[in-house]
Amino acid sequence: MKTFTRLFAAACLLLAAPLALAWGGLGHRMVGEIAQRHLTPAARAQVDALLAGEPDPSLGGIASWADAMRNDDPERFKRTSSWHYIKTTAECGYAPERDCPDGNCVVAQIQRQATLLGDRSQPLAARRDALKFLVHFVGDVHQPFHASNRDDKGGNGFQISLTTDIPPEAYARKNYVDGVMGTNLHSVWDYYILASRKLDADAYSALLDDGLPWPTPAKAIAPADAPAWAGESCRLIDARQLYPAQHKLDIGYLQAQRPLAEQRVRQAAYRLAALLNETLTD
């Protein structure tokens, strides 16, 4: 009876928890770290100049800035929170006038921030913020549940009871009871799948990058490709059956889905590097 009471209390607290954001600190940092490895000298020089003075002046170091605003600058985070995702159609298509008429979605913001970043007439601070947003949003759009066509807020409304020995992130520790985490499907993808590898960002980035072929695009990566990346994420939800048949999960689900999550992190990093190389080269 005592255990049931604790689990019920944790579930009630979960309902009041903030919506989970994509990839968490680990995934976003890996996207930035891997991308930085593949910058051209010209793009790297621009990144170094733009991030001079940052506590961690690297793409990995600023990759979670857009999420950190939740605590550091709540008003700005509130204004930009819808920039992290897009609600797509049943067919996973994208029409700006229908799906993002005000520009407040991840696809439109990838395009907007890339334009700001590439405009040398803009103030340094504006271009710095554009770089920070762009690094984050390219990561976001590759997380399948940030381009969902379901009506559950990208899996945030799909409750999960996860048996795990992985310590939860600080904000969620109150929901971890007797080795069972009260969470949601978005958070499973946000944090637990990648965390189940039990590597830090540097070692994990090396694992995903070292010795693996780096694909050569048939064409230059451009902001106009962002709708296609969102469409990929959306279609993966059904094609790879990312919604489990039940609401109780364990390490089996994490291990089964980890290759796809790692692939999406690597695709995000590759495309981010290509996009920055294109945008920051004279």
BELSUL-V615546 format. One record per residue. N is the residue number from 0. RES is the residue in three letters. PHI is phi in radians with two decimals (999 if undefined). BURIAL is # if it has 24 or more other C-alpha atoms within 12 Angstrom, else .. Layout:
# BELSUL-V615546
N_RES_PHI_BURIAL ; N_RES_PHI_BURIAL
This chain:
# BELSUL-V615546
0_MET_999_. ; 1_LYS_-1.12_. ; 2_THR_-1.11_. ; 3_PHE_-1.06_. ; 4_THR_-1.09_. ; 5_ARG_-1.17_. ; 6_LEU_-1.13_# ; 7_PHE_-1.13_. ; 8_ALA_-1.11_. ; 9_ALA_-1.11_# ; 10_ALA_-1.10_# ; 11_CYS_-1.12_. ; 12_LEU_-1.12_. ; 13_LEU_-1.06_# ; 14_LEU_-1.07_. ; 15_ALA_-1.63_. ; 16_ALA_-1.26_. ; 17_PRO_-1.17_. ; 18_LEU_-1.09_# ; 19_ALA_-1.24_# ; 20_LEU_-1.96_# ; 21_ALA_-1.28_# ; 22_TRP_1.11_# ; 23_GLY_1.17_# ; 24_GLY_-1.10_# ; 25_LEU_-1.11_# ; 26_GLY_-1.10_# ; 27_HIS_-1.11_# ; 28_ARG_-1.12_# ; 29_MET_-1.12_# ; 30_VAL_-0.99_# ; 31_GLY_-1.17_# ; 32_GLU_-1.12_# ; 33_ILE_-1.17_# ; 34_ALA_-1.05_# ; 35_GLN_-1.07_# ; 36_ARG_-1.10_# ; 37_HIS_-2.03_# ; 38_LEU_-1.33_# ; 39_THR_-1.27_. ; 40_PRO_-0.96_. ; 41_ALA_-1.15_. ; 42_ALA_-1.17_# ; 43_ARG_-1.08_# ; 44_ALA_-1.10_. ; 45_GLN_-1.12_# ; 46_VAL_-1.07_# ; 47_ASP_-1.05_. ; 48_ALA_-1.17_. ; 49_LEU_-1.21_# ; 50_LEU_-1.72_# ; 51_ALA_-1.00_. ; 52_GLY_1.66_. ; 53_GLU_-1.22_. ; 54_PRO_-0.98_. ; 55_ASP_-2.28_. ; 56_PRO_-1.37_# ; 57_SER_-2.52_# ; 58_LEU_-1.10_# ; 59_GLY_-1.14_# ; 60_GLY_-1.18_# ; 61_ILE_-1.86_# ; 62_ALA_-1.14_# ; 63_SER_-1.79_# ; 64_TRP_-0.98_# ; 65_ALA_-1.16_# ; 66_ASP_-1.46_# ; 67_ALA_-1.09_# ; 68_MET_-1.07_. ; 69_ARG_-0.91_. ; 70_ASN_-1.72_. ; 71_ASP_-1.41_. ; 72_ASP_-2.61_. ; 73_PRO_-0.98_. ; 74_GLU_-1.16_. ; 75_ARG_-1.17_. ; 76_PHE_-1.07_. ; 77_LYS_-1.05_. ; 78_ARG_-1.20_. ; 79_THR_-1.91_# ; 80_SER_-1.08_# ; 81_SER_-1.33_# ; 82_TRP_-1.31_# ; 83_HIS_-1.50_# ; 84_TYR_-2.67_# ; 85_ILE_-2.51_# ; 86_LYS_-1.60_# ; 87_THR_-1.62_# ; 88_THR_-1.49_. ; 89_ALA_-1.01_. ; 90_GLU_-1.53_. ; 91_CYS_1.16_# ; 92_GLY_-1.48_# ; 93_TYR_-2.42_# ; 94_ALA_-2.22_. ; 95_PRO_-0.94_# ; 96_GLU_-1.17_. ; 97_ARG_-1.68_. ; 98_ASP_-1.69_# ; 99_CYS_-2.67_# ; 100_PRO_-1.11_. ; 101_ASP_-1.71_. ; 102_GLY_1.37_# ; 103_ASN_-1.67_# ; 104_CYS_-2.59_# ; 105_VAL_-1.16_# ; 106_VAL_-1.13_# ; 107_ALA_-1.12_# ; 108_GLN_-1.32_# ; 109_ILE_-1.04_# ; 110_GLN_-1.16_# ; 111_ARG_-1.17_# ; 112_GLN_-1.19_# ; 113_ALA_-1.13_# ; 114_THR_-1.12_# ; 115_LEU_-1.07_# ; 116_LEU_-1.07_# ; 117_GLY_-1.42_# ; 118_ASP_-1.56_. ; 119_ARG_-1.19_. ; 120_SER_-1.42_. ; 121_GLN_-1.30_. ; 122_PRO_-1.04_. ; 123_LEU_-0.97_. ; 124_ALA_-1.08_. ; 125_ALA_-1.18_. ; 126_ARG_-1.23_# ; 127_ARG_-1.10_# ; 128_ASP_-1.10_# ; 129_ALA_-1.08_# ; 130_LEU_-1.10_# ; 131_LYS_-1.08_# ; 132_PHE_-1.10_# ; 133_LEU_-1.10_# ; 134_VAL_-1.00_# ; 135_HIS_-1.23_# ; 136_PHE_-1.26_# ; 137_VAL_-1.13_# ; 138_GLY_-1.12_# ; 139_ASP_-0.99_# ; 140_VAL_-1.19_# ; 141_HIS_-1.58_# ; 142_GLN_-1.43_# ; 143_PRO_-0.89_# ; 144_PHE_-1.39_# ; 145_HIS_-1.69_# ; 146_ALA_-2.44_# ; 147_SER_-1.39_# ; 148_ASN_-1.83_# ; 149_ARG_-1.63_# ; 150_ASP_-1.78_. ; 151_ASP_-2.21_. ; 152_LYS_0.98_# ; 153_GLY_1.10_# ; 154_GLY_1.47_# ; 155_ASN_-1.14_# ; 156_GLY_-1.59_# ; 157_PHE_-1.73_# ; 158_GLN_-1.29_# ; 159_ILE_-2.29_# ; 160_SER_-1.88_# ; 161_LEU_-1.89_# ; 162_THR_-1.43_# ; 163_THR_-2.75_# ; 164_ASP_-1.75_. ; 165_ILE_-1.39_# ; 166_PRO_-1.07_# ; 167_PRO_-1.26_# ; 168_GLU_-1.15_. ; 169_ALA_-0.95_. ; 170_TYR_-1.14_. ; 171_ALA_-1.87_# ; 172_ARG_-1.07_. ; 173_LYS_-1.20_# ; 174_ASN_-1.72_# ; 175_TYR_-1.80_# ; 176_VAL_-2.28_# ; 177_ASP_0.92_. ; 178_GLY_1.35_. ; 179_VAL_-2.09_# ; 180_MET_-1.78_# ; 181_GLY_-1.46_# ; 182_THR_-2.58_# ; 183_ASN_-2.46_# ; 184_LEU_-1.13_# ; 185_HIS_-1.07_# ; 186_SER_-1.16_# ; 187_VAL_-1.03_# ; 188_TRP_-1.34_# ; 189_ASP_-1.11_# ; 190_TYR_-2.31_# ; 191_TYR_-1.24_# ; 192_ILE_-1.10_# ; 193_LEU_-1.24_# ; 194_ALA_-1.12_# ; 195_SER_-1.18_# ; 196_ARG_-1.24_# ; 197_LYS_1.02_. ; 198_LEU_-2.16_. ; 199_ASP_-1.38_. ; 200_ALA_-1.08_# ; 201_ASP_-1.13_. ; 202_ALA_-1.16_. ; 203_TYR_-1.20_# ; 204_SER_-1.07_# ; 205_ALA_-1.11_. ; 206_LEU_-1.05_. ; 207_LEU_-1.39_# ; 208_ASP_-2.03_# ; 209_ASP_-1.18_. ; 210_GLY_1.37_. ; 211_LEU_-1.74_. ; 212_PRO_-1.15_. ; 213_TRP_-1.73_. ; 214_PRO_-1.12_. ; 215_THR_-1.76_. ; 216_PRO_-1.25_. ; 217_ALA_-1.24_. ; 218_LYS_-2.55_. ; 219_ALA_-1.14_. ; 220_ILE_-1.30_# ; 221_ALA_-2.40_# ; 222_PRO_-0.96_# ; 223_ALA_-1.11_. ; 224_ASP_-1.40_# ; 225_ALA_-0.98_# ; 226_PRO_-1.04_# ; 227_ALA_-1.17_# ; 228_TRP_-1.13_# ; 229_ALA_-1.12_# ; 230_GLY_-1.08_# ; 231_GLU_-1.00_# ; 232_SER_-1.03_# ; 233_CYS_-1.05_# ; 234_ARG_-1.18_# ; 235_LEU_-1.12_# ; 236_ILE_-1.02_# ; 237_ASP_-1.51_. ; 238_ALA_-1.08_. ; 239_ARG_-1.83_. ; 240_GLN_0.87_. ; 241_LEU_-1.28_# ; 242_TYR_-1.39_# ; 243_PRO_-1.28_# ; 244_ALA_-1.27_. ; 245_GLN_-2.34_. ; 246_HIS_-1.67_. ; 247_LYS_-1.86_# ; 248_LEU_-2.20_# ; 249_ASP_-2.50_# ; 250_ILE_-1.05_# ; 251_GLY_-1.03_. ; 252_TYR_-1.16_# ; 253_LEU_-1.08_# ; 254_GLN_-1.21_. ; 255_ALA_-1.16_. ; 256_GLN_-1.65_# ; 257_ARG_-1.10_# ; 258_PRO_-1.00_. ; 259_LEU_-1.20_# ; 260_ALA_-1.06_# ; 261_GLU_-1.15_# ; 262_GLN_-1.07_# ; 263_ARG_-1.19_# ; 264_VAL_-1.09_# ; 265_ARG_-1.18_# ; 266_GLN_-1.10_# ; 267_ALA_-1.07_# ; 268_ALA_-1.12_# ; 269_TYR_-1.07_# ; 270_ARG_-1.20_# ; 271_LEU_-1.10_# ; 272_ALA_-1.05_# ; 273_ALA_-1.12_# ; 274_LEU_-1.16_# ; 275_LEU_-1.19_# ; 276_ASN_-1.07_# ; 277_GLU_-1.26_# ; 278_THR_-1.33_# ; 279_LEU_-1.79_# ; 280_THR_-1.80_. ; 281_ASP_-1.13_.
